């Protein structure tokens, strides 16, 4: 049973087989609160890997599939079929499985970015889900309690009218040419699998989504400078983007996979007329809040200074015991479970949607176009 005493949702998975980091993360996130039970999977496009991975995860033999379309048909026909599916494949394999499962009436939990092309993203947006099947895009950083608190502070007017938004996500793991044995690098640097964007699609969309999620600002245009510093690389590995928001606020986004010395340095700074906030993912249980002319305040996850309901969402253990990446991921899984069950009205609007995924693709395409056009200001859409 789930922590709330309710029956776990029967979960399937497409992709994420042996050796796939993100599949492992999704499986842990789905189990933390007991809201899901993995019962079926098409875990690889390679039949032998799909079968071996399914056996390793303890799936029943008749629920280990080698084709996602077969899985969608078979599971939709079973009385005990899956109720939701996690799609954790490379970008070019998001669209077809998502479409198949939505049309089969099975809820979809899909890794980001939404698809590898804007055309597929918009086509997925037009799909009519059977039986009201719902869609979750796993921008998991939106699940951090202090990110929820930051959003609540902005919505409350505590920062005043927003002026400046700065977000960055530097890494260094692609600072040199990756070998053929590095599966994670291989598909991310291949335009046929990753799509039009490299670093911008992989981590830049996370940074962009986080800025939009916290501020609520709508982007009007971007001016982008995308580079591939590693010789021979076909997709960008470093991104500098200026953003213009409706209402006059300005933004800056930096995403890099060649920033030597950086691991997963996601951080966000938001400044308004009255106050500012600063948050870093490598220290996610604290956030600085500073009102103009007053000392900085350190807000902590679940701490005494944080009394808002929004800040408490997803807090599982007492203050001072750190929670992090996996717990934030689990929060969006468990809150989506509540929505699936029909008792998650309080979470509507808090979780990343298919529409957010389409906007993320529009952001990628606008940035790529701008960079090719000597960083000319380019509107989204």
Secondary structure, 3 states (H helix, E strand, C coil): CCCCCCCCEEEEEECCCCCCHHHHHHHHHHHCCCCEEEEEEECCCCHHHHHHHHHHCCCCHHHECCCHHHHHHHHHHCCCCCCEEEECCCHHHCHHHHHHHHHCCCEEEECCCCCCCHHHHHHHHCCCCHHHCCEEECCHHHHCHHHHHHHHHHHHCCCCCEEEEEEEEECCCCCCCCCCCCHHHHHHCCHHHHCCCCHHHHHHHHHHHHHHHHHCCCEEEEEEEEECCCCCCCCCCEEEEEEEECCCCEEEEEEECCCCCCCCCCEEEEEECCEEEEEEHHHCCEEEEEECCCCCEEEECCCCCCCCHHHHCCCCCCCCCCCCHHHHHHHHHHHHHHHHHCCCHHHCCCCCCHHHHHHHHHHHHHHHHHHHCCCCCEECC
